[in-house]
Amino acid sequence: MCRGKFFKALFCGMLITALTFTGCGIQKGKNEIYFSDTSVTGTVKSVEKNEIMLSVGGNNKMGQMPGGEMPSNQNMSSDKTSQPPEMPQGEQQSPPESQEGQQSPPEMPNEDSVSIHLLIKDESILQSEEGEEISLKEIEEGDVLTVMISSSGEVTKITVGEEQKDVSTNVEDYEALKNFNENEKVSGETYISEGTDENTVHVYNGAEVFLGDIEAYRNSDDSSGGDNSSFYGVGADLLVSDGIAYVSGGDYTTDAKGGAGIFAYDKGTVYAKDSVIRTEQDTSGGVHVAGGGSLYAWNLDVETQGESSAAIRSDRGGGTMVVDDGSYISNGTGSPAVYCTADITTNNAQLTANGSEAVCIEGRNALRLYDCDLKGNMSDNEQNDCTWNVIVYQSMSGDAEEGNSTFHMVGGSLTAGNGGMFYTTNTECTMLLSDVDITYSDNNAFFLRCTGNANARGWGQAGNNGSQCNFTADSQKMLGNIIYDSISTLDFYMTNGSTLTGAVIDDESCAGTGGNGYCNLYIGADSTWTVTGDSTLTELHKEGTITDGEGKQVSIVGKDGTVYVKGDSQYTITTSVYDTTADMSGVQEAGIFADYQVEQPQELL
């Protein structure tokens, strides 16, 4: 979820340094995993002295989003590695061509999929469902515990006896104020939901429903949010799980954890136009797809406030989204403007993250932006190796298949309020920028960082979690350093008059013992690199121009001491291979929005 989970994400089956909660420690085991939602619920398997073994179903998200939503003092050990959920039995929906390789809609895992050990150090955090303090001696096998985790990472309480809700993908398990299970047309109605974890409106059973100028409100202090909301749409204002909703105008407002605005899941499809969407709480995206759902939007006005609440959000099982025009704003920590574990295309939209990175793309998924204005403002976090504006990565949480991530941005503008611009780690990716107007932060540490990470968040195995990146700059002005390491591979292409002002730096701080990675730079005949510091490459293929900021010739020398170019600049480029021709066959094509555009259905015209 970028943490999210915000921005969520985690990782199953990786060894992680042991940490402790405030008031509660977690015993280190063979495999350790982080839970990044605000609560973890499970059944007590055994109690011995001050140690509790808890059986947790797959309902609890493992991992963490990059923005830092994972609790900072949390560690839970597992007896058994949880696998990504399987497709439910019965009819299966094939993903569209643009989603080749996308995960199937998820099924709720078995309830004993993960076991964790809790080491209780302070019994004052234990309480009954009625809020009364209880002792560790009162906890027995079979009791249900809910571990509450604050946004700062502290365990604030452990509630004993609270039932764990078991939500499956069957429509009978959804609770909704208003159900549509057959074709219907409704206009001007008002629906107010105050139930715990219920949907305001639910469309299912293959129904086609027109919703014109609907006022839908979700208000609940008791809703839990979490994975049932993120994966399946539990608690969304409008959920379409099997059928089609045509949404014209109206207001969709939620003030409940997990209260997404409009959610398309599995066999659900939404066409939405001219609607206003507001969400207030955590894990409450604006427009959201998961499990293979499809959502097509025109000129929406979306704003979210909570953590893990991207304005345009997707989660496990992915789906398809095409968003044309409109405003999409997120304000919470770990809530990018776009969190992408799906196939998402956006055109002519205003995309703003006021408390997070602008974009998070995870795994084998794609985000394409055409003529959009994209802004991010991520805070620094000591758990992160760096601060970024756009991240392309793999969290190992099971929310996104491993494979090539795609980020294309054509036209429009890109603004960073803090940190570097692009960061890719623990994944394969293709990235393209074409004629984007870029505004950098005052502390711009890099233009592109393509490296491994220190594994504080469980993103791959330390020393083996680099990125394999193909980056194309097409008619693009760029400012800042390019950073890579020996466990990553970077092919960087500059074409059609692109310019780069910066240095190319080999940073081995997250590379462990190193590997066979490389950084190859291809400069087309009409492109220019203005060097701002000593640089190290693997291969330099140059048809264009290389000078320093004063216009002086930069020396180019081989790692074996060969002098390829003797310059008068203070800077030197060191490379294993130097070539005055550049094979540009690896350049990516920008494409156009019309390739992905969806015509508005007649029902919305």
C-alpha positions, -999 to +999 in steps of 0.1 A: +000+000+000+041+034-008+032+017+039+024+037+015+015+014+038+019+045+038+028+045+008+030+000+037+048-028+024+067-056+038+085-085+036+081-121+045+110-145+049+139-121+053+163-118+082+159-085+099+178-069+128+159-074+161+141-043+174+118-038+204+084-021+210+079+003+238+064-019+265+066-050+244+094-069+229+093-094+200+115-125+203+138-129+174+132-160+153+145-176+121+123-154+098+113-120+109+086-097+095+073-063+101+035-055+104+029-020+091-008-014+098-021+002+129-031-031+144-023-068+143-050-093+154-044-130+161-053-160+183-031-171+212-015-204+205+005-207+238+015-187+269+046-194+288+059-170+315+059-136+298+060-150+262+029-153+240+028-172+207+002-155+185-013-171+153-020-143+128-040-148+097-030-134+063-053-105+070-025-084+085-002-066+061+034-074+063+060-049+053+061-013+050+058+015+025+088+037+019+075+069+035+080+055+069+046+043+079+059+011+095+063+013+132+098+023+140+103+000+171+086-031+158+098-066+152+078-098+149+092-132+142+074-158+121+076-196+122+064-199+087+067-177+056+034-163+043+028-166+006+009-141-016-028-152-016-042-173-044-071-166-067-105-178-053-121-208-068-146-204-096-146-180-125-114-160-130-111-127-147-083-124-172-063-091-168-062-067-198-032-067-221-018-036-203-016-057-171+003-087-184+017-105-154-006-087-129-015-107-098-049-124-097-075-111-073-065-122-038-083-146-015-081-143+022-053-166+035-057-193+060-059-181+096-028-198+107-005-185+080+019-166+103+029-171+139+046-144+160+061-143+194+053-115+218+076-108+247+056-088+272+078-064+292+051-041+306+017-055+316+001-021+318-005-022+281-028-052+285-065-046+288-099-063+283-124-053+256-141-032+283-109-012+288-100-028+322-064-036+330-056-074+331-026-094+340-006-117+318-018-147+339-053-141+327-044-147+290-052-183+278-048-203+247-075-195+222-079-158+233-078-132+206-053-104+210-053-071+191-020-053+192-024-016+186+005+003+171+008+041+170+020+061+139+053+067+158+059+029+162+049+024+198+027-005+210+000+015+228-022-014+240-029-051+236-067-059+239-076-093+249-108-110+237-117-089+207-130-110+179-110-110+147-132-103+117-129-128+090-138-112+057-136-132+025-142-122-011-178-135-010-203-107-013-223-121+016-195-111+039-197-074+030-220-053+051-234-022+034-260+004+041-273+003+005-269-028-017-274-029-054-275-065-068-296-057-099-296-030-126-309+003-112-307+040-118-306+063-088-303+101-087-301+127-059-302+102-030-283+107+003-268+077+021-252+079+056-233+050+069-223+048+106-217+011+110-184-005+118-164-015+087-195-013+065-198+001+030-221+029+023-230+016-011-221-018-025-226-029-061-224-067-068-240-097-085-231-083-119-255-053-115-251-022-136-260+009-116-262+046-124-255+069-095-263+105-103-254+133-078-254+109-049-244+122-014-226+093+004-211+096+038-192+072+060-187+081+097-174+056+122-150+058+152-150+020+155-139+010+120-105-008+119-093-002+084-062-023+077-059-050+050-095-059+047-101-023+036-069-021+015-073-054-003-110-059-005-127-026-001-143-032+033-156+001+046-153+021+013-180+047+006-187+031-028-175-005-034-181-022-067-170-059-063-189-075-092-207-052-117-205-017-131-212+016-115-216+048-135-210+077-112-219+112-123-213+141-099-221+138-063-200+138-031-183+108-015-170+116+020-156+093+047-144+098+082-135+062+092-104+041+091-102+022+058-129+045+043-118+047+007-139+070-015-146+049-045-132+013-047-132-012-076-124-047-066-122-080-086-150-080-112-160-045-104-157-016-128-163+021-121-168+049-145-168+082-125-171+118-137-172+152-120-175+138-084-160+152-052-142+127-029-129+135+006-114+110+031-102+119+066-087+088+082-058+063+077-058+037+049-085+057+031-075+063-005-094+086-028-100+063-058-088+028-053-084-005-072-073-039-059-078-076-068-081-068-106-108-041-104-110-013-130-117+023-125-120+051-151-123+087-140-128+121-155-124+154-138-126+142-102-119+164-072-101+142-046-084+150-013-073+127+015-060+135+050-048+102+066-017+080+066-015+054+038-042+073+020-029+080-015-053+101-036-049+076-064-044+043-047-040+006-055-032-025-036-028-063-037-040-079-069-037-046-087-061-036-115-065-009-141-070+028-137-072+055-163-076+090-148-082+120-171-082+155-158-091+166-122-073+173-089-059+147-066-043+158-033-030+138-004-020+154+030-010+125+052+024+109+060+031+079+037+004+090+013+017+098-021-004+114-047-002+081-066+005+047-050+009+022-079+006-016-076-016-016-107-016-004-143-023+033-140-024+060-167-031+096-158-036+126-181-038+164-176-043+160-138-030+180-108-013+155-085-001+168-052+013+150-021+018+175+007+032+151+033+048+124+012+067+115-019+048+123-050+048+088-064+054+052-053+056+024-078+060-012-066+069-043-085+056-055-118+033-025-124+032+007-145+024+044-141+022+066-171+017+104-167+008+127-196+008+165-192+003+162-154+016+185-127+031+163-101+043+175-067+057+158-036+071+168-002+085+139+016+099+143+052+133+130+061+132+097+081+162+080+098+149+046+086+155+056+050+188+056+033+178+088+015+149+111+008+132+110-026+103+124-046+096+094-068+104+058-057+103+027-079+110-004-057+099-039-045+089-042-008+086-080-008+052-076+010+033-098-016+013-068-027+030-066-061+046-093-082+083-091-086+093-079-121+098-048-142+083-016-128+075+012-153+074+049-148+068+072-178+062+109-176+056+129-207+052+167-206+038+185-176+058+194-145+075+177-116+083+194-083+101+181-052+098+199-019+125+179-002+153+154-010+164+139-043+143+133-073+142+096-083+152+065-063+150+029-074+160-001-053+154-038-051+136-041-084+139-040-122+125-009-138+122+012-169+119+050-165+113+077-190+111+115-188+102+135-219+101+173-219+091+176-182+095+209-164+114+200-132+117+220-100+142+207-076+143+209-038+168+232-021+187+201-008+186+181-041+209+152-032+206+134-065+187+134-098+187+096-099+198+071-072+200+035-085+214+014-056+207-012-030+194-003+004+204-010+040+173-032+045+159-012+075+125-017+058+129-053+046+134-044+009+153-074-003+184-090+011+211-065+021+240-066-003+217-081-030+189-056-033+201-033-060+181-021-090+183-029-127+173+003-144+169+015-180+165+053-179+156+074-210+158+112-211+140+125-241+142+163-248+148+165-210+167+190-189+182+174-158+200+187-127+217+166-100+240+136-096+235+101-108+243+076-081+248+039-086+265+009-070+281-024-079+249-045-070+228-024-095+228-020-133+220+013-149+217+021-186+212+058-189+202+073-224+202+110-233+185+118-266+168+146-286+187+175-270+186+163-234+210+179-210+224+167-177+242+189-152+258+168-125+283+141-117+281+103-119+290+087-086+297+051-075+284+049-039+290+015-023+275+022+011+246-003+005+264-027-017+279-051+009+307-070-007+297-057-041+287-074-073+289-072-111+268-041-115+275-012-139+266+022-150+266+029-188+259+064-201+248+069-237+249+105-250+232+111-283+246+135-309+224+165-299+226+160-261+250+175-235+265+165-202+278+194-181+301+177-155+301+192-120+324+167-102+348+138-108+328+109-122+331+072-125+313+050-151+316+015-165+310+025-201+307+060-217+293+061-252+295+097-264+283+113-296+272+146-279+291+172-259+308+169-225+322+200-208+323+214-173+303+245-162+329+268-176+328+252-210+362+235-205+371+201-218+368+173-193+395+146-192+383+111-199+406+083-187+404+045-185+405+026-152+436+011-166+452+045-170+445+050-207+440+087-215+411+090-240+406+127-238+431+152-223+411+181-210+417+214-192+389+211-167+394+204-130+372+173-134+379+138-147+357+111-159+370+075-153+355+047-173+364+011-183+350+016-218+350+048-239+333+050-273+326+080-296+295+063-310+264+056-290+240+027-297+206+042-288+186+010-294+178+008-257+159+041-258+123+038-247+094+054-266+073+079-248+039+069-262+008+091-261-022+092-239-045+081-267-029+047-265-046+042-231-075+066-233-110+053-225-141+070-240-167+081-216-196+056-216-230+069-229-244+068-194-221+097-184-227+119-214 
